[in-house]
Amino acid sequence: MNISIRLEEEKDFKSVEYMTREAFWDLYKPGCDEHLIVHKIRKVPAFVKELDFVACDKDTIVGNIIYSKAKVINEENKKFEVLCMGPFAVLPAYQKQGIGSLLINYSIEKARQLGYKGIIIFGNPDYYHRFGFVNAKEYNIRSSWGDDVDAFMALELYDNSLNGVSGEFYEDEIFKIEKEELEDFEKQFPYKEKHVTGTQLKL
């Protein structure tokens, strides 16, 4: 298998949304909304087009990673720009073959070259620690609702790049999905039955 990575193009949009839907379906809740988030991110100023990559097996898109600009706001209301990673997806049949790691490492290096200070994510610590992510509280960065959870992590993109960056983290509004909005978007895709699964019960 020879996987290549390139920037996403407009002609890829539907394939990426379908692939994202397959990757997240029933994972964190019955059904998913990550494919709608991907659809919405591309239309907002926070979207970072230079960090929207697809992984391809010949002509088939098997993975995607996408970034948006977010901010950390401190007690003096000073704003610091950071990156928010995700959604990030690999087609189920291609998972556990290193494709996700390829996309993450490639995009982190590109983000570093572009001069961004850091990346904030909500994800599985067991997976993301291998890329250098640590609990965001180590940088005095909190979630916007104030809770400290292991899944809330940060990555410095160069030495001490997050020095002085502290406060509450705010992602773009597009991550807030309305039920009716999702139901309408779902009509564009083949019907899939939703299930309650063990992975959802752990959250």
N, C-alpha and C positions, 0 to 999 in steps of 0.2 A: 504493500500500500504506500503510495507516494502522495502525501498531503501537501498542498500548497496553500499559502496564505496571501490574500490580497484585500484591497479595500472593497467594501460593498458598493455595488452600482445600483442605479434605479431599477434596472431589469431584474435584480435579485430580490427585490422587496417582498413579493408574495412568497417566494420559496423560503426566505428566511423566516417570515411570519409562520408559515406552515411548520417548518422545522422546529421553531421555538415552541409552538403549541404541542407538538409531539413530545418534546423533551420535558416539558413541565406538566403535562396532563396528569391530574390526580396526585401530583407529588407533594404539594403543600396544602392543598384543599381539593375538594371535588372539582374537576375541571381545572382551569387556570386563567390568568389574565396577562401573563407575561408577553404573549404575542401582540396584545393590544398596546401594551406599554412600548414595545419596539416600534409599532406603527406610529404611535404618537410622538416619540422622542425625535424622530427625524424631522418633525415639523416645527420644533420650537428653537428659540435662540440658544438654549442651553446645550443643544446637540453639538458634539464634537465630531465633525465629519471625518477628520484626519485620524480618528481612533475607532472607526467602525469597520471591523475586519471580518471576513468570512474565511473559513477553512474549506478547501475543496478536495474531493477525491475525483480526479479528472474533471468532469463538468458538473458533478453533483455537489451541492453545498451541504456540508455535514456539520458545520459549526458556525457560530457567530458570537462576537463580543462587541459590545457597544458602550459608549461612555457619554455622560452628560456633565456639564459644569454644575457644581453645587457650592454651598457656602457654609463657612463656620462663622458664627457671630458671637463676639465676646460680650462681657458685661458693660463695656463702654460703647456697645453697638458698632464696633469696628468689624468690618466684613473681610474675610479671607477666602479667596477662591481655591477650591479643591476639585478633584474629579470624583464622580460617582460611577463605579463600575456596574454594568448590568442593565438589562438582563444579559446573561451569558449562557449559551446553550450548545449542546452537542446532540446530534441525532441519536436516539437510544441505541441503534444497532452499531454505532461507532464509539460508544462510551467505553471508558476503561482501557483505552488504547493510546493515551498520551496526547490526544488532540486538544483537550482542554488546556493542558499545561503548555502546549505550543502556543495557543492563542493568548493565554495570560502572559507568558514570558515575552512574547513578541510585542504585545500591546503596551506592557509596562516599559519596555525599552524605548518604544516610540514616544510614550508620554514623557519619559525622562528627557528625550531629545527635544521635545517641544517646550520644555522648561516649566512644566507643572510641578507644584510643590509636593503633592501627595494624593493618594487615592483612598476613598472611604467606601466600605462595603458592609452589607449585611449578608453573612454567609456561614458556611460550616467551618468552624475553626480548625478541625482536623485536616481539612483540605487546604485552606488558605494559609495556614502557618508556614507551609513549605515554601511559599513565595515571599516570605518576609513580613506578612501581615501580623500585627499584634493587636491586642485589645486597645481600642481607641482611648481608653481612660489613661493609658501611659503617656498620651500627649495632651491630657486634660481636655479631650474632646468628648462631649456627651451627645446622646441622641436628643432630638428636639423635645421628646417627652420626658427626658431626664433620667431614664433608667440606664443602668449599666448592665448590658447583656454580653455574653461571650461572643455572640454572633456579630456584634458591632465592632468592626476592625478598621485599622488604618495602616497605611504603608508610606513611609518616607521615600521620595524618589531620588534624593541625593542626601549626603550627610547633613544632618541638622536642618533639613528643609522645612520641617514642621516646628522648629523652634519659634516660640512666640505666637504660634497658631493655637488658640484655645477657645472654648465656648461651646455653643450648641450647633449641631449639624442640621442643615436644611437642604433636602433634595428638591428638585423641580416639582412643580405642582402636577405634572403629567403622571406621576406615580400614584396619584389618588384616582382610583377607577370607580365610576358609578355603575351599579348593577344593570341599569337599563342600557347604558352605553356598551357594556360588555355583551349583553344579550343581542343587541343590534349588530355588533361587529361579528359575533359568532355565526350569523346567517350567511356569511361569505365562505364558510368552511364546511366540509362534510360533517355530518352528524357524528358525534362521539358521545357515548354514555359516560356519565360521571359516577365515580365510586368514592366511598370512604376507604382509606387505606391506612396501614400501620405507620407509614412515614408521616402522615398528617397528625396522628395522635401524639407524636413525640414533641410537637411544637407547642 
